[in-house]
Amino acid sequence: MSEGRKLRAGLIGLGAMGRNHARILSGLDGVELVGIVDPAGDATGTLHAPVVPELGELLALGIDYAVVACPTALHEQIGLELAGNGVCALIEKPLAQSVEAATRLVEAFESRGLVAGVGHIERYNPALQNLRTRLEAGELGEVYQVVTRRQGPFPHRIADVGVVMDLATHDIDLTSWVTGQEYTSVSARTVSRSGRLHEDMVAVVGQLVDGTMVNHLVNWLSPLKERSTVITGDKGCFVADTLTADLTFYANGAIDTEWEALRAFRGVAEGDMVRYAIPKREPLLVEHERFRDAVEGKESDIVTLRQGLRTVQVAAGLLESASVGATVDVGPTRIDSVDRTVAR
């Protein structure tokens, strides 16, 4: 990009998430939102960029990159067309609804040398970013377990995928990213209680390469909205609330408990509790800033398509496990062989 020229960005999809992307893009430094694609148009009339019904009309406006916020089932079709026209893309999570589709997207953008990323927004949550830094510094010592809970009311806007691809992909990605470890196996059980085609609740037990135990509870059947990540290690545990971006540390105590009745039901002694004061910038804004920088050729930490593919692979393993009622190997060796089969 020439010095002083703004990047020309487009947006595809004006659903709930798409409107948030439009808000950020409209005020993002160094970026001009030049057009939006949505067949339904802009019912509110509040957008400051033209809304066109088809992708071809957006491409005709001349764009450097596009944000893909349409239904997951359309990600492959839209992404391949963008890649074919030399346009970089930030694709909302999950990357695609199948391993095969995600693999084709990776190959399309990589073969053309285009910058492309996946919108796994939890990586930019202040609590999780701070937590990752502390884990890397060894503040928890050896990590024993990662437990996530992500539940809330049914999102009527989601119709093409179930809770595994829509919500559990958040937890799969953040767990690998925060710990720096790959999944090796998963065991999952799913139920569908809302009368929809896809599952709306999943319970997961998994294992990471270093032996860390993983548990995920995900549903959109609960009136309680909860987003928590608890990581336990030999020095205590961290609790991240990603709704409020709060991070709390519960230390193992170094002081013996003299009260016998209390000692009887407590294992590791309870120590200090610290809730950290951390800067809290909006995760979606940070995600856009990082992607803008990557498109400009600057060093930037984005979620790559290959990382997005890996998350889809693990999510597919959850669905397979629930279907066959057995633990499924999702280790890199098995995944690599699947990728080569798909590539043929």
C-alpha positions in Angstrom: 0.0 0.0 0.0 1.3 3.4 -0.9 2.1 5.8 1.9 -0.9 7.7 3.1 -3.5 5.6 1.1 -6.2 4.0 3.1 -7.0 0.4 2.7 -10.3 -0.2 0.9 -12.4 -2.7 2.8 -15.6 -4.5 2.1 -18.0 -6.4 4.3 -20.1 -9.4 3.4 -23.1 -10.0 5.7 -25.2 -7.6 7.8 -26.4 -9.9 10.6 -25.8 -9.3 14.2 -22.0 -9.8 13.9 -21.8 -8.1 10.6 -23.2 -4.9 12.0 -20.6 -4.9 14.7 -17.9 -5.3 12.0 -19.5 -2.4 10.1 -19.3 -0.3 13.2 -15.6 -1.0 13.7 -14.7 -0.7 10.0 -16.4 2.7 9.7 -14.0 4.2 12.3 -10.9 2.1 11.8 -7.7 4.2 11.3 -6.2 3.7 7.9 -9.2 1.9 6.5 -12.2 3.0 4.4 -15.3 0.9 4.3 -16.3 1.2 0.6 -19.2 -1.3 0.3 -21.3 -4.0 2.0 -22.9 -7.1 0.5 -26.3 -8.2 1.8 -29.3 -9.2 -0.3 -31.7 -7.7 2.3 -30.1 -4.3 2.1 -29.8 -1.9 5.0 -33.2 -1.8 6.8 -31.9 0.8 9.3 -30.5 3.3 6.8 -27.7 4.1 9.2 -24.8 2.8 7.3 -22.4 5.2 5.5 -21.3 2.8 2.8 -23.4 1.5 -0.1 -25.1 -1.9 0.4 -25.2 -4.1 -2.7 -26.9 -7.4 -3.2 -24.0 -9.4 -4.8 -20.3 -9.9 -4.3 -19.5 -9.0 -7.9 -20.8 -5.5 -7.3 -18.5 -5.1 -4.2 -15.5 -6.4 -6.1 -16.2 -3.9 -8.9 -15.8 -1.1 -6.3 -12.1 -2.2 -5.9 -11.2 -3.5 -2.4 -8.0 -4.6 -0.7 -9.7 -6.9 1.7 -13.1 -8.1 2.8 -14.6 -9.2 6.1 -16.8 -12.3 5.6 -19.6 -12.3 8.2 -22.2 -14.3 6.2 -23.6 -17.7 7.3 -21.0 -20.4 7.8 -22.4 -22.5 4.9 -21.4 -19.7 2.5 -17.9 -19.2 3.7 -16.3 -21.5 1.2 -18.1 -20.1 -1.8 -17.4 -16.5 -0.8 -13.9 -17.1 0.3 -12.9 -18.9 -3.0 -14.3 -16.0 -5.0 -12.4 -13.5 -3.0 -9.2 -15.5 -3.3 -9.7 -15.9 -7.1 -9.9 -12.1 -7.4 -6.8 -11.5 -5.3 -8.6 -10.0 -2.3 -7.4 -10.7 1.3 -10.0 -11.8 3.7 -10.9 -11.9 7.4 -13.4 -14.8 7.7 -15.7 -15.1 10.7 -15.3 -18.3 12.8 -15.6 -21.1 12.1 -13.6 -21.0 9.0 -16.0 -23.4 7.3 -18.6 -26.0 8.1 -16.4 -29.0 7.2 -12.8 -30.0 7.2 -12.8 -30.4 3.4 -14.2 -26.9 2.8 -11.8 -25.3 5.3 -8.9 -27.1 3.5 -9.9 -25.7 0.1 -10.0 -22.2 1.6 -6.5 -22.6 3.1 -5.1 -23.8 -0.3 -6.9 -21.0 -2.2 -5.4 -18.2 -0.2 -2.0 -19.7 0.4 -1.4 -20.6 -3.2 -2.0 -16.9 -4.2 0.1 -15.5 -1.3 -2.9 -13.6 0.1 -3.3 -12.5 3.7 -6.2 -14.3 5.3 -7.4 -14.8 8.9 -10.2 -16.3 11.0 -12.2 -14.2 13.5 -11.6 -16.2 16.6 -12.2 -13.1 18.7 -11.6 -14.7 22.1 -7.8 -14.5 21.4 -8.2 -10.7 21.7 -10.1 -10.8 25.0 -8.0 -8.9 27.6 -8.5 -11.5 30.3 -7.3 -14.3 28.0 -4.4 -12.3 26.6 -3.2 -11.5 30.1 -3.7 -15.1 31.2 -1.6 -16.4 28.3 1.2 -14.1 29.2 1.1 -15.3 32.8 1.1 -19.0 31.8 4.1 -18.4 29.5 5.9 -16.8 32.4 5.3 -19.9 34.5 3.1 -18.3 37.1 0.9 -21.4 37.3 3.7 -23.9 37.1 2.7 -27.2 35.5 -0.8 -27.0 34.0 -3.2 -29.8 35.0 -6.5 -28.9 33.5 -8.4 -26.5 31.4 -12.2 -26.2 32.0 -14.4 -23.9 29.9 -18.1 -23.2 30.2 -20.0 -21.3 27.4 -23.7 -21.3 27.7 -26.6 -19.0 27.1 -29.9 -18.5 25.3 -30.6 -19.9 21.9 -29.4 -17.6 19.1 -32.2 -17.7 16.5 -29.9 -16.2 13.8 -27.9 -19.4 13.7 -29.5 -22.1 11.4 -26.7 -23.8 9.4 -24.5 -25.3 12.1 -24.9 -26.6 15.6 -23.4 -25.5 18.9 -20.2 -27.4 18.3 -19.2 -25.4 15.2 -20.8 -22.2 16.3 -19.7 -22.0 20.0 -17.3 -24.8 20.9 -14.9 -23.6 18.2 -14.2 -20.6 20.5 -13.1 -22.9 23.3 -11.1 -25.2 21.1 -9.1 -22.3 19.7 -8.6 -20.5 22.9 -7.5 -23.6 24.8 -4.8 -24.4 22.2 -3.7 -20.8 22.0 -3.6 -20.1 25.7 -1.7 -23.3 26.6 0.4 -23.6 23.4 -0.7 -27.2 23.1 -2.5 -29.3 20.5 -5.4 -31.6 21.1 -4.6 -35.3 20.9 -8.0 -36.9 21.6 -11.6 -35.9 22.4 -14.7 -37.6 23.7 -18.0 -35.8 23.4 -21.7 -36.2 24.0 -24.4 -34.1 22.3 -28.1 -33.6 22.6 -30.7 -31.6 20.6 -33.6 -30.3 22.7 -34.7 -27.2 20.7 -36.2 -29.2 17.7 -33.5 -28.1 15.3 -31.5 -30.3 12.9 -28.2 -29.7 14.7 -27.1 -30.3 18.3 -27.6 -27.6 20.9 -25.6 -29.0 23.8 -22.2 -30.7 24.0 -20.1 -32.0 26.9 -16.4 -32.7 26.1 -13.5 -34.4 27.7 -10.2 -34.0 25.9 -6.5 -34.3 26.2 -3.6 -32.1 25.0 -0.2 -33.2 23.8 1.4 -32.5 27.2 -1.2 -34.6 29.0 -3.3 -31.6 30.2 -7.0 -32.6 30.7 -9.6 -30.5 29.0 -13.3 -30.1 29.7 -15.8 -28.1 27.7 -19.5 -27.6 28.5 -21.2 -25.7 25.7 -24.9 -25.0 25.1 -27.4 -22.5 24.0 -30.3 -23.8 26.1 -29.6 -21.9 29.3 -31.1 -18.6 30.4 -27.8 -18.0 32.2 -25.2 -16.5 30.0 -21.8 -17.7 31.1 -18.3 -17.5 29.5 -15.6 -18.8 31.8 -12.2 -20.4 31.4 -10.6 -22.0 34.5 -7.0 -23.3 34.3 -5.7 -25.3 37.2 -2.0 -26.0 37.9 0.4 -26.8 40.7 0.5 -23.2 42.0 -3.3 -22.6 42.0 -5.8 -21.7 39.3 -6.7 -18.8 37.0 -10.3 -17.9 36.4 -11.0 -15.8 33.3 -14.5 -14.3 32.8 -14.6 -13.3 29.2 -17.9 -11.6 29.5 -16.4 -9.0 31.8 -12.8 -9.5 30.8 -11.9 -10.1 34.5 -8.9 -12.4 35.4 -8.6 -13.8 39.0 -5.9 -15.9 40.5 -6.5 -18.3 43.4 -3.2 -19.4 44.9 -2.5 -22.5 46.7 -1.9 -21.6 50.3 1.4 -22.0 52.2 -0.2 -21.7 55.6 -1.4 -24.8 57.4 -5.1 -24.9 58.5 -5.3 -25.5 62.2 -9.1 -25.8 62.3 -9.6 -29.5 62.1 -13.2 -29.5 60.8 -12.1 -27.2 57.9 -9.0 -29.2 57.1 -11.2 -32.3 56.8 -13.0 -31.2 53.6 -10.3 -29.0 52.0 -7.6 -30.5 49.9 -4.9 -28.0 48.9 -4.9 -25.2 51.4 -6.6 -22.0 50.2 -4.3 -19.1 49.6 -4.5 -15.5 48.4 -7.0 -14.4 45.8 -6.0 -11.7 43.3 -8.2 -10.0 40.7 -5.9 -8.2 38.3 -6.5 -4.7 37.0 -5.8 -5.0 33.3 -6.4 -2.6 30.3 -9.7 -3.5 28.6 -9.9 -2.7 24.9 -12.7 -4.0 22.8 -11.6 -7.4 21.4 -13.3 -6.8 18.0 -11.4 -3.5 17.5 -8.1 -5.2 18.4 -8.8 -8.0 16.0 -9.4 -5.5 13.2 -6.3 -3.6 14.0 -4.2 -6.7 13.9 -5.7 -7.8 10.5 -5.3 -4.3 9.0 -1.6 -4.3 10.0 -1.1 -7.8 8.4 -2.7 -6.6 5.2 -0.3 -3.6 5.2 2.6 -6.0 5.4 3.4 -5.3 9.1 4.3 -8.0 11.6 1.0 -8.9 13.2 -0.5 -11.6 15.3 -3.6 -12.9 13.5 -5.4 -16.2 13.5 -4.2 -17.9 10.3 -6.4 -20.0 8.1 -4.3 -23.1 9.0 -5.0 -22.4 12.7 -8.7 -22.0 11.8 -8.6 -25.3 9.9 -7.1 -27.0 12.9 -10.0 -25.8 15.0 -12.5 -27.2 12.5 -10.7 -30.5 12.5 -11.0 -30.8 16.3 -14.6 -29.7 16.1 -15.3 -32.4 13.5 -13.7 -34.9 15.9 -16.2 -33.9 18.6 -19.1 -34.5 16.2 -17.6 -37.9 15.2 -17.1 -38.9 18.8 -20.7 -38.0 19.7 -21.9 -40.0 16.7 -19.9 -43.2 17.4 -20.0 -43.0 21.2 -16.2 -43.3 21.5 -13.0 -41.3 22.1 -11.6 -40.0 18.8 -8.0 -39.4 18.0 -7.5 -35.8 16.7 -3.7 -35.8 16.9 -1.6 -34.2 14.2 -0.6 -37.5 12.7 -4.1 -38.5 12.0 -5.1 -35.0 10.9 -2.2 -34.8 8.4 -3.3 -38.0 6.7 -6.9 -36.7 6.4 -5.6 -33.4 4.9 -3.6 -35.3 2.2 -6.7 -37.4 1.4 -8.8 -34.2 1.0 -6.1 -32.6 -1.1 -6.3 -35.4 -3.7 
